[in-house]
Amino acid sequence: TTYSLLDGQCQIVPLVKKARKLGMKALAVTDHGNMYASLYFAEECVKKGIKDEKIESIPDELDYKQFYNLCASHSMSVVVFKAFENVKDKLLPQFLTALQRSVHRHVMLDVQSEYDINTVLSAFEEHGLKYMPLKGYHLKKLYPSTDMRYASDCDVLIDVAQLKEVRALVDELGLATKRHDEHHDIVYYPTTKTIFELHKKAIEEGKTDAFLISLGDHFK
Protein backbone atom coordinates (compact mmCIF):
# COMPACT_ATOMS: atom_id res chain seq x y z
CA THR A 1 0.00 0.00 0.00
CA THR A 2 1.00 3.65 0.06
CA TYR A 3 2.34 3.02 3.57
CA SER A 4 5.35 1.34 1.96
CA LEU A 5 7.08 4.66 1.30
CA LEU A 6 8.58 5.15 -2.19
CA ASP A 7 7.40 1.65 -3.22
CA GLY A 8 3.64 1.26 -2.83
CA GLN A 9 0.93 3.01 -4.82
CA CYS A 10 -2.04 0.94 -3.69
CA GLN A 11 -4.62 2.92 -1.65
CA ILE A 12 -6.64 0.95 0.88
CA VAL A 13 -10.20 2.07 0.04
CA PRO A 14 -10.05 1.43 -3.73
CA LEU A 15 -8.06 -1.77 -3.12
CA VAL A 16 -10.76 -3.27 -0.89
CA LYS A 17 -13.51 -1.99 -3.19
CA LYS A 18 -11.89 -3.70 -6.19
CA ALA A 19 -11.39 -6.95 -4.27
CA ARG A 20 -15.06 -6.94 -3.28
CA LYS A 21 -16.11 -6.29 -6.90
CA LEU A 22 -14.03 -9.29 -8.01
CA GLY A 23 -15.71 -11.49 -5.41
CA MET A 24 -12.58 -12.11 -3.34
CA LYS A 25 -13.26 -13.60 0.10
CA ALA A 26 -9.87 -12.79 1.60
CA LEU A 27 -7.26 -10.08 1.16
CA ALA A 28 -3.85 -9.21 2.60
CA VAL A 29 -1.46 -6.29 2.46
CA THR A 30 2.29 -6.84 2.13
CA ASP A 31 3.81 -3.62 3.42
CA HIS A 32 7.43 -3.75 4.53
CA GLY A 33 9.04 -2.08 7.51
CA ASN A 34 5.78 -0.97 9.16
CA MET A 35 2.24 -1.99 10.06
CA TYR A 36 0.56 1.41 9.83
CA ALA A 37 -2.00 0.19 7.29
CA SER A 38 -3.22 -2.68 9.48
CA LEU A 39 -6.02 -0.96 11.39
CA TYR A 40 -7.41 1.01 8.43
CA PHE A 41 -7.15 -2.06 6.20
CA ALA A 42 -8.97 -4.32 8.68
CA GLU A 43 -11.72 -1.76 9.26
CA GLU A 44 -12.28 -1.29 5.53
CA CYS A 45 -12.42 -5.05 4.95
CA VAL A 46 -15.03 -5.44 7.70
CA LYS A 47 -17.10 -2.64 6.16
CA LYS A 48 -17.01 -4.30 2.75
CA GLY A 49 -17.60 -7.84 4.02
CA ILE A 50 -14.14 -9.24 3.32
CA LYS A 51 -12.91 -11.54 6.07
CA ASP A 52 -9.49 -12.66 7.23
CA GLU A 53 -9.93 -16.40 6.61
CA LYS A 54 -7.86 -19.21 8.07
CA ILE A 55 -5.93 -21.49 5.74
CA GLU A 56 -7.98 -24.68 5.49
CA SER A 57 -6.38 -26.47 2.54
CA ILE A 58 -3.05 -26.85 0.74
CA PRO A 59 -2.91 -26.45 -3.07
CA ASP A 60 -1.86 -29.68 -4.83
CA GLU A 61 0.56 -27.74 -7.02
CA LEU A 62 2.43 -26.14 -4.10
CA ASP A 63 6.19 -26.18 -4.76
CA TYR A 64 7.40 -27.01 -1.24
CA LYS A 65 11.09 -26.45 -1.99
CA GLN A 66 10.54 -23.01 -3.49
CA PHE A 67 8.10 -22.08 -0.72
CA TYR A 68 10.55 -23.10 2.00
CA ASN A 69 13.38 -21.15 0.36
CA LEU A 70 11.17 -18.04 0.27
CA CYS A 71 10.28 -18.46 3.95
CA ALA A 72 13.91 -18.93 4.97
CA SER A 73 15.39 -16.14 2.86
CA HIS A 74 12.85 -13.58 4.13
CA SER A 75 12.84 -14.75 7.78
CA MET A 76 9.14 -15.63 7.51
CA SER A 77 9.25 -19.16 8.97
CA VAL A 78 7.49 -18.27 12.24
CA VAL A 79 4.72 -16.33 10.50
CA VAL A 80 4.11 -19.13 7.99
CA PHE A 81 4.17 -21.80 10.70
CA LYS A 82 1.45 -19.93 12.64
CA ALA A 83 -0.60 -19.45 9.45
CA PHE A 84 -0.56 -23.23 8.82
CA GLU A 85 -1.90 -23.98 12.32
CA ASN A 86 -5.06 -25.67 11.02
CA VAL A 87 -3.47 -27.69 8.22
CA LYS A 88 -0.22 -29.03 9.65
CA ASP A 89 -1.42 -32.61 9.23
CA LYS A 90 -1.89 -31.96 5.49
CA LEU A 91 1.62 -30.66 4.86
CA LEU A 92 4.42 -32.68 3.36
CA PRO A 93 6.19 -34.20 6.44
CA GLN A 94 9.67 -33.23 5.23
CA PHE A 95 8.53 -29.63 4.70
CA LEU A 96 6.90 -29.45 8.13
CA THR A 97 10.05 -30.80 9.80
CA ALA A 98 12.29 -28.30 7.98
CA LEU A 99 9.89 -25.48 8.81
CA GLN A 100 9.80 -26.44 12.50
CA ARG A 101 13.61 -26.48 12.65
CA SER A 102 13.72 -23.03 11.06
CA VAL A 103 11.15 -21.78 13.60
CA HIS A 104 13.21 -23.14 16.50
CA ARG A 105 16.30 -21.37 15.17
CA HIS A 106 14.43 -18.08 14.83
CA VAL A 107 12.94 -18.33 18.32
CA MET A 108 16.36 -19.02 19.86
CA LEU A 109 17.95 -16.17 17.91
CA ASP A 110 15.14 -13.84 18.92
CA VAL A 111 15.51 -14.69 22.61
CA GLN A 112 19.27 -14.06 22.41
CA SER A 113 18.75 -10.82 20.47
CA GLU A 114 16.19 -9.57 23.01
CA TYR A 115 18.57 -10.38 25.86
CA ASP A 116 21.48 -8.56 24.19
CA ILE A 117 19.37 -5.50 23.38
CA ASN A 118 17.94 -5.27 26.90
CA THR A 119 21.47 -5.63 28.34
CA VAL A 120 22.83 -2.72 26.30
CA LEU A 121 19.85 -0.40 26.74
CA SER A 122 19.71 -1.10 30.49
CA ALA A 123 23.41 -0.23 30.71
CA PHE A 124 22.76 3.05 28.87
CA GLU A 125 20.01 3.79 31.38
CA GLU A 126 22.14 2.96 34.40
CA HIS A 127 24.99 5.17 33.19
CA GLY A 128 22.71 8.13 32.48
CA LEU A 129 23.33 8.05 28.72
CA LYS A 130 20.67 9.51 26.45
CA TYR A 131 19.32 7.07 23.85
CA MET A 132 16.25 6.35 21.77
CA PRO A 133 15.57 2.98 20.09
CA LEU A 134 14.46 3.54 16.50
CA LYS A 135 11.87 1.96 14.19
CA GLY A 136 12.72 -1.76 14.20
CA TYR A 137 12.82 -2.04 18.00
CA HIS A 138 9.26 -0.72 18.28
CA LEU A 139 7.83 -2.57 15.27
CA LYS A 140 8.73 -5.93 16.81
CA LYS A 141 6.46 -5.12 19.74
CA LEU A 142 3.45 -4.76 17.43
CA TYR A 143 3.53 -8.42 16.39
CA PRO A 144 1.68 -11.15 18.34
CA SER A 145 5.14 -12.44 19.28
CA THR A 146 8.51 -10.76 18.70
CA ASP A 147 9.96 -13.81 16.94
CA MET A 148 7.56 -13.15 14.05
CA ARG A 149 9.80 -10.24 13.07
CA TYR A 150 13.37 -11.44 13.49
CA ALA A 151 16.05 -8.78 13.23
CA SER A 152 19.75 -9.24 13.91
CA ASP A 153 20.41 -5.56 14.56
CA CYS A 154 19.07 -2.72 16.69
CA ASP A 155 19.16 0.94 15.62
CA VAL A 156 19.59 3.40 18.47
CA LEU A 157 19.85 7.19 18.37
CA ILE A 158 22.46 8.49 20.82
CA ASP A 159 23.57 11.94 21.96
CA VAL A 160 26.74 12.76 20.04
CA ALA A 161 27.87 14.88 22.99
CA GLN A 162 28.13 11.62 24.97
CA LEU A 163 29.88 9.66 22.21
CA LYS A 164 33.07 9.15 24.23
CA GLU A 165 31.12 7.72 27.17
CA VAL A 166 29.01 5.53 24.85
CA ARG A 167 32.11 4.05 23.21
CA ALA A 168 33.70 3.37 26.59
CA LEU A 169 30.55 1.60 27.79
CA VAL A 170 30.16 -0.66 24.75
CA ASP A 171 33.81 -1.63 25.13
CA GLU A 172 33.14 -2.46 28.78
CA LEU A 173 30.15 -4.60 27.77
CA GLY A 174 32.37 -6.65 25.47
CA LEU A 175 31.03 -5.44 22.12
CA ALA A 176 33.41 -5.36 19.16
CA THR A 177 33.60 -2.45 16.73
CA LYS A 178 32.73 -3.08 13.11
CA ARG A 179 32.89 0.51 11.91
CA HIS A 180 32.94 4.14 13.04
CA ASP A 181 31.86 6.71 10.50
CA GLU A 182 30.28 10.13 10.28
CA HIS A 183 26.75 8.86 10.70
CA HIS A 184 26.96 6.00 13.18
CA ASP A 185 29.04 3.53 15.15
CA ILE A 186 28.37 -0.12 14.32
CA VAL A 187 29.19 -2.51 17.16
CA TYR A 188 28.30 -6.15 17.81
CA TYR A 189 28.59 -9.04 20.22
CA PRO A 190 31.26 -11.38 18.74
CA THR A 191 29.60 -14.57 19.99
CA THR A 192 25.90 -13.90 19.33
CA LYS A 193 26.38 -11.55 16.33
CA THR A 194 23.73 -9.10 17.60
CA ILE A 195 24.50 -5.78 15.92
CA PHE A 196 23.87 -2.27 17.22
CA GLU A 197 23.86 0.73 14.91
CA LEU A 198 24.40 3.75 17.14
CA HIS A 199 23.16 6.72 15.13
CA LYS A 200 24.66 10.13 15.84
CA LYS A 201 21.79 12.10 14.32
CA ALA A 202 18.24 11.43 13.19
CA ILE A 203 18.76 13.25 9.91
CA GLU A 204 21.59 15.10 8.22
CA GLU A 205 21.65 18.85 8.71
CA GLY A 206 20.32 20.81 5.76
CA LYS A 207 18.75 17.73 4.19
CA THR A 208 15.04 17.92 3.39
CA ASP A 209 12.71 15.81 1.33
CA ALA A 210 8.98 15.45 0.78
CA PHE A 211 8.58 12.89 3.55
CA LEU A 212 10.26 15.04 6.21
CA ILE A 213 8.40 18.15 5.06
CA SER A 214 5.11 16.22 5.43
CA LEU A 215 5.97 15.43 9.05
CA GLY A 216 6.27 19.12 9.84
CA ASP A 217 6.04 19.98 13.51
CA HIS A 218 5.54 16.31 14.45
CA PHE A 219 9.14 15.57 13.50
CA LYS A 220 10.44 18.54 15.47
LUMVEXVEX-949848 format. One record per residue: residue in three letters; z, y, x of N, C-alpha, C in turn. Coordinates in steps of 0.2 Angstrom, whole numbers, padded with zeros to 4 digits, always signed. Atoms other than C-alpha are relative to their C-alpha. Last residue first. Layout:
ALAZYXZYXZYX
...
// end
This chain:
LYS-0004-0005-0003+0077+0093+0052+0008-0002-0001
PHE-0001+0002-0007+0068+0078+0046+0005+0004+0004
HIS-0003+0006+0000+0072+0082+0028+0001-0003+0007
ASP-0008-0001-0001+0068+0100+0030+0003-0007+0001
GLY-0003-0007+0001+0049+0096+0031+0008+0000+0002
LEU-0007+0001+0000+0045+0077+0030+0004+0007-0001
SER-0002+0002+0006+0027+0081+0026+0008-0001-0001
ILE+0001-0006+0004+0025+0091+0042+0003-0002-0007
LEU-0006-0004-0001+0031+0075+0051+0000+0007-0004
PHE-0006+0004+0002+0018+0064+0043+0006+0004+0001
ALA-0001+0000+0007+0004+0077+0045+0006-0003-0003
ASP+0005+0003+0003+0007+0079+0064+0001+0000-0008
THR+0000+0000+0007+0017+0090+0075-0006-0004-0003
LYS+0005+0004+0003+0021+0089+0094+0001+0000-0008
GLY+0006-0003+0001+0029+0104+0102-0005-0004-0004
GLU-0001-0007+0002+0044+0094+0108-0008+0003+0000
GLU+0002-0004-0006+0041+0075+0108+0000+0008-0002
ILE+0007-0002+0000+0050+0066+0094-0002+0005+0005
ALA+0003+0003+0006+0066+0057+0091-0008+0002+0000
LYS+0001-0006+0005+0072+0061+0109-0004-0004-0006
LYS-0003-0007-0002+0079+0051+0123-0001+0005-0005
HIS+0004-0006+0000+0076+0034+0116+0003+0006+0001
LEU-0005-0006+0001+0086+0019+0122-0004+0006+0000
GLU+0004-0006-0002+0075+0004+0119+0004+0006-0001
PHE-0002-0007+0003+0086-0011+0119-0004+0005+0003
ILE+0002-0006-0004+0080-0029+0123+0002+0006-0004
THR+0000-0005+0005+0088-0046+0119-0001+0007+0003
LYS+0006-0004+0001+0082-0058+0132+0000+0006-0006
THR+0002+0000+0008+0097-0069+0129-0007+0003-0001
THR-0001+0007+0003+0100-0073+0148-0003-0001-0007
PRO+0004+0005-0003+0094-0057+0156+0000-0007-0003
TYR-0004+0005-0003+0101-0045+0143-0004-0006+0003
TYR+0000+0007+0004+0089-0031+0141+0005-0004+0004
VAL-0005+0005-0003+0086-0013+0146+0000-0006-0004
ILE+0000+0007+0003+0072-0001+0142+0004-0004+0004
ASP-0002+0005-0005+0076+0018+0145-0001-0007-0003
HIS-0006+0004+0001+0066+0030+0135+0002-0004+0006
HIS-0001+0001+0007+0053+0044+0134+0007-0004-0002
GLU-0001-0007+0003+0051+0051+0151+0003-0001-0007
ASP+0006-0005+0000+0052+0034+0159+0003+0006-0003
HIS-0002-0007+0001+0065+0021+0165-0006+0004+0000
ARG+0003-0007-0001+0060+0003+0164+0003+0006-0002
LYS+0007+0001-0001+0066-0015+0164-0005+0006+0002
THR+0004-0006+0002+0084-0012+0168-0008-0003+0001
ALA+0004-0001-0005+0096-0027+0167-0005+0006-0002
LEU+0007-0001+0002+0111-0027+0155-0005+0002+0006
GLY+0004+0005-0003+0127-0033+0162-0007+0000-0002
LEU+0001+0005+0005+0139-0023+0151-0005-0006+0002
GLU-0007+0003+0000+0144-0012+0166+0000-0006-0005
ASP-0001+0004-0006+0126-0008+0169+0006-0004+0000
VAL+0004+0006+0001+0124-0003+0151+0000-0005+0006
LEU-0003+0005+0004+0139+0008+0153-0004-0006-0001
ALA-0006+0003-0004+0133+0017+0169+0003-0006-0005
ARG+0003+0005-0006+0116+0020+0161+0006-0003+0003
VAL+0003+0005+0003+0124+0028+0145-0002-0006+0005
GLU-0005+0004+0002+0136+0039+0156-0003-0007-0004
LYS-0003+0003-0005+0121+0046+0165+0006-0005-0002
LEU+0004+0006-0003+0111+0048+0149+0004-0003+0006
GLN-0005+0005-0002+0125+0058+0141-0004-0006+0003
ALA-0005-0003-0004+0115+0074+0139+0005-0005+0003
VAL+0003-0001-0007+0100+0064+0134+0005+0003+0004
ASP-0001-0007-0002+0110+0060+0118-0002+0000+0007
ILE-0006-0002-0003+0104+0042+0112+0000+0008+0002
LEU+0000-0007-0002+0092+0036+0099+0006+0002+0004
VAL-0006-0004+0001+0092+0017+0098-0001+0007+0003
ASP+0001-0007-0002+0078+0005+0096+0006+0004-0002
CYS-0003-0004+0005+0083-0014+0095-0001+0007+0003
ASP-0002-0006-0003+0073-0028+0102+0003+0005-0005
SER-0004+0001-0007+0070-0046+0099+0002+0006+0003
ALA+0003-0005-0005+0066-0044+0080+0004-0001+0007
TYR-0002+0001-0007+0067-0057+0067-0003+0005+0004
ARG+0004-0005-0004+0065-0051+0049+0003-0001+0007
MET+0007+0000+0003+0070-0066+0038-0004+0006+0003
ASP+0004+0004-0004+0085-0069+0050-0007+0000-0003
THR+0004-0003-0006+0093-0054+0043-0004-0004+0003
SER-0003+0002-0006+0096-0062+0026-0003+0003+0006
PRO-0006+0005+0003+0092-0056+0008+0004-0003+0006
TYR+0002+0007+0001+0082-0042+0018+0006-0004-0003
LEU+0003+0000+0007+0087-0024+0017-0002-0007-0002
LYS-0006+0001+0005+0099-0026+0032-0003+0000-0007
LYS-0003+0007+0000+0084-0030+0044+0005+0000-0006
LEU+0005+0004+0004+0076-0013+0039+0003-0007-0001
HIS-0001-0001+0007+0091-0004+0046-0004-0004-0004
TYR-0007+0002+0001+0090-0010+0064+0002+0000-0007
GLY+0000+0007+0000+0071-0009+0064+0007-0002-0002
LYS+0003+0003+0006+0071+0010+0059+0001-0008+0000
LEU+0005-0003+0004+0083+0018+0072-0003-0006-0005
PRO+0005+0005+0000+0100+0015+0078-0005+0002-0004
MET+0002+0001+0007+0109+0032+0081-0005-0006+0000
TYR+0006+0005+0000+0119+0035+0097-0002+0000-0008
LYS+0004-0002+0006+0132+0048+0103-0006-0005+0000
LEU+0007-0002-0002+0144+0040+0117-0004+0001-0007
GLY+0002-0007+0002+0162+0041+0114-0007+0002+0001
HIS+0000-0005-0006+0166+0026+0125-0002+0007-0002
GLU-0006+0000-0004+0172+0015+0111+0000+0005+0005
GLU-0005-0003+0004+0157+0019+0100+0007+0001+0004
PHE+0002-0007+0000+0144+0015+0114+0006+0004-0004
ALA-0002-0003-0006+0154-0001+0117-0002+0007+0000
SER-0007+0000+0000+0152-0006+0099+0003+0004+0006
LEU-0002-0006+0004+0134-0002+0099+0007+0001+0000
VAL+0003-0006-0003+0131-0014+0114+0002+0006-0004
THR-0004-0001-0006+0142-0028+0107-0002+0007+0003
ASN-0007-0003+0002+0135-0026+0090+0004+0001+0006
ILE+0000-0007+0002+0117-0027+0097+0007+0002-0002
ASP+0001-0004-0005+0121-0043+0107+0000+0007-0002
TYR-0006+0000-0004+0129-0052+0093-0001+0005+0006
GLU-0005-0004+0004+0115-0048+0081+0006+0001+0004
SER+0003-0007+0000+0102-0054+0094+0005+0004-0004
GLN-0001-0003-0006+0112-0070+0096-0002+0007+0001
VAL-0007-0001-0001+0113-0073+0078+0002+0002+0006
ASP-0003-0006+0004+0095-0069+0076+0007+0001+0001
LEU+0001-0006-0004+0090-0081+0090+0002+0006-0004
MET-0004+0000-0006+0099-0095+0082-0001+0006+0004
VAL-0007-0001+0002+0092-0092+0065+0004+0001+0006
HIS+0000-0007+0002+0074-0090+0072+0007+0001-0002
ARG+0001-0004-0006+0076-0107+0082+0001+0008-0002
HIS-0006+0001-0004+0082-0116+0066+0000+0005+0006
VAL-0005-0004+0003+0068-0109+0056+0007+0000+0004
SER+0002-0007-0002+0055-0115+0069+0006+0004-0004
ARG-0002-0002-0007+0063-0132+0068-0001+0007+0002
GLN-0008+0000+0000+0063-0132+0049+0002+0001+0007
LEU-0002-0007+0003+0044-0127+0049+0008+0000+0001
ALA+0002-0005-0004+0040-0142+0061+0002+0007-0002
THR-0004+0001-0006+0049-0154+0050-0001+0006+0005
LEU-0007-0002+0001+0041-0147+0035+0004-0001+0005
PHE-0001-0007+0000+0024-0148+0043+0007+0002-0002
GLN+0001-0003-0006+0026-0166+0048+0001+0007+0000
PRO-0006+0001-0004+0032-0171+0031+0000+0003+0007
LEU+0001+0005-0005+0017-0163+0022+0006-0001+0004
LEU+0003-0002-0006+0024-0153+0008-0001-0006+0005
LYS+0008+0001+0000+0027-0160-0009-0003+0002+0006
ASP+0002+0007+0000+0046-0163-0007-0007-0001-0001
LYS+0000+0003-0007+0048-0145-0001-0002-0008+0000
VAL+0005+0004-0001+0041-0138-0017+0001-0004+0006
ASN+0001+0004+0005+0055-0128-0025-0005-0006+0001
GLU-0007+0003+0003+0062-0120-0010-0002-0005-0005
PHE+0002+0007+0002+0044-0116-0003+0006-0004-0003
ALA+0005-0001+0005+0047-0097-0003-0002-0007-0003
LYS-0003-0001+0006+0063-0100+0007-0005+0000-0006
PHE-0005+0006+0002+0054-0109+0021+0003+0001-0007
VAL+0004+0006+0003+0040-0096+0021+0004-0006-0003
VAL+0003-0002+0006+0052-0082+0024-0003-0005-0004
VAL-0006+0000+0005+0061-0091+0037-0002+0002-0007
SER-0002+0007+0002+0045-0096+0046+0005+0000-0005
MET-0001+0000+0007+0038-0078+0046+0002-0007-0003
SER-0007+0001+0001+0039-0074+0064+0002+0000-0007
HIS-0003-0006+0003+0021-0068+0064+0007+0000-0001
SER+0003-0006-0004+0014-0081+0077+0003+0007-0003
ALA-0003+0000-0007+0025-0095+0070-0002+0007+0003
CYS-0007-0001+0001+0020-0092+0051+0003+0001+0007
LEU+0000-0007+0003+0001-0090+0056+0008+0001-0001
ASN+0001-0004-0006+0002-0106+0067+0001+0008-0002
TYR-0006+0000-0005+0010-0115+0053-0001+0004+0005
PHE-0005-0004+0003-0004-0110+0041+0007+0000+0004
GLN+0001-0007+0000-0017-0115+0053+0005+0004-0004
LYS+0000-0002-0007-0010-0132+0055-0001+0007+0001
TYR-0007+0000-0002-0006-0135+0037+0000+0003+0007
ASP+0001+0002-0007-0024-0131+0031+0007+0001+0003
LEU-0004-0004-0005-0021-0131+0012+0000-0002+0007
GLU+0004-0002-0006-0035-0139+0003+0004+0004+0005
ASP+0002+0006-0004-0024-0148-0009-0004+0001+0006
PRO+0007+0001+0001-0015-0132-0015-0002-0006+0005
ILE+0003-0001-0007+0004-0134-0015-0008-0002-0001
SER+0004+0005-0002+0013-0132-0032-0003+0002+0007
GLU-0001+0006+0003+0027-0123-0040-0004-0006+0002
ILE+0005+0004-0002+0029-0107-0030+0001-0007-0003
LYS-0001+0005-0006+0040-0096-0039-0006-0004+0001
GLU-0001+0007+0002+0033-0082-0050+0002-0004+0006
ASP+0000+0003-0007+0036-0063-0047+0002-0008-0001
LYS-0006+0003-0002+0030-0058-0065+0000-0002+0008
ILE+0001+0004-0005+0017-0046-0071+0006-0002+0003
GLY+0000+0007+0002+0020-0039-0088-0002-0005+0005
LYS+0006+0002+0002+0014-0021-0085+0000-0008-0001
LYS+0003-0004+0006+0031-0013-0086-0007-0003-0002
VAL-0003+0001+0006+0038-0027-0075-0002+0003-0006
CYS+0002+0006+0002+0025-0025-0062+0003-0002-0007
GLU+0006-0001+0003+0028-0006-0061-0003-0007-0003
GLU+0000-0003+0007+0046-0009-0059-0006+0000-0003
ALA-0003+0005+0005+0043-0022-0045+0001+0003-0007
PHE+0005+0005+0002+0031-0010-0036+0003-0005-0005
TYR+0005-0003+0004+0042+0005-0037-0005-0005-0002
LEU-0003-0002+0006+0057-0005-0030-0005+0003-0005
SER-0002+0005+0004+0047-0013-0016+0003+0001-0007
ALA+0004+0001+0006+0036+0001-0010+0004-0005-0005
TYR-0001-0006+0004+0049+0007+0003-0003-0001-0007
MET+0000+0003+0007+0050-0010+0011+0001+0005-0005
ASN-0005-0003+0005+0046-0005+0029-0001-0003-0007
GLY-0005-0005-0003+0038-0010+0045+0004+0003-0005
HIS-0004+0002-0006+0023-0019+0037+0004+0006+0002
ASP-0001-0006-0004+0017-0018+0019+0004-0002+0006
THR-0001+0002-0006+0011-0034+0011+0001+0005+0005
VAL+0003-0006-0005+0012-0031-0007+0002-0003+0007
ALA-0004-0002-0006+0013-0046-0019-0003+0006+0004
LEU+0003-0005-0005+0006-0050-0036+0005+0001+0005
ALA-0005-0002-0006+0008-0064-0049-0003+0005+0005
LYS-0006+0001+0002+0000-0068-0066+0006+0002+0005
MET-0004+0003-0005-0017-0061-0063+0007+0000-0002
GLY-0004+0005+0003-0027-0057-0079+0004-0004+0005
LEU+0003+0006-0003-0040-0046-0070+0004-0007-0002
LYS+0006+0000+0004-0034-0031-0081-0004-0007+0002
ARG-0002+0002+0007-0016-0035-0075-0007-0001-0004
ALA-0002+0007+0000-0021-0035-0057+0001-0002-0007
LYS+0006+0004-0002-0031-0018-0059+0002-0008-0001
LYS+0004-0001+0006-0016-0010-0068-0006-0004+0001
VAL-0003+0004+0005-0004-0016-0054-0005+0000-0006
LEU+0001+0007-0003-0016-0009-0040+0003-0005-0006
PRO+0007+0003+0001-0019+0007-0050+0000-0007+0002
VAL+0002+0000+0007+0000+0010-0051-0007-0002-0001
ILE-0003+0005+0004+0004+0005-0033-0002+0000-0007
GLN-0006-0004+0004-0008+0015-0023+0003-0005-0005
CYS-0001+0002+0006-0018+0005-0010+0006+0003-0004
GLN+0003-0005+0004-0024+0015+0005+0001-0002-0008
GLY+0001+0002+0007-0014+0006+0018-0003+0006-0004
ASP+0004+0007+0001-0016+0008+0037-0002-0001-0007
LEU+0006+0000-0004-0011+0026+0043-0004-0007-0001
LEU+0003-0006-0002+0006+0023+0035-0005-0001+0005
SER+0001+0002-0007+0010+0007+0027-0004+0005+0003
TYR-0006+0000-0004+0018+0015+0012-0001-0003+0007
THR+0000-0006-0004+0000+0018+0005+0007+0001+0004
THR+0000-0006+0004+0000+0000+0000+0000+0006+0004
// end
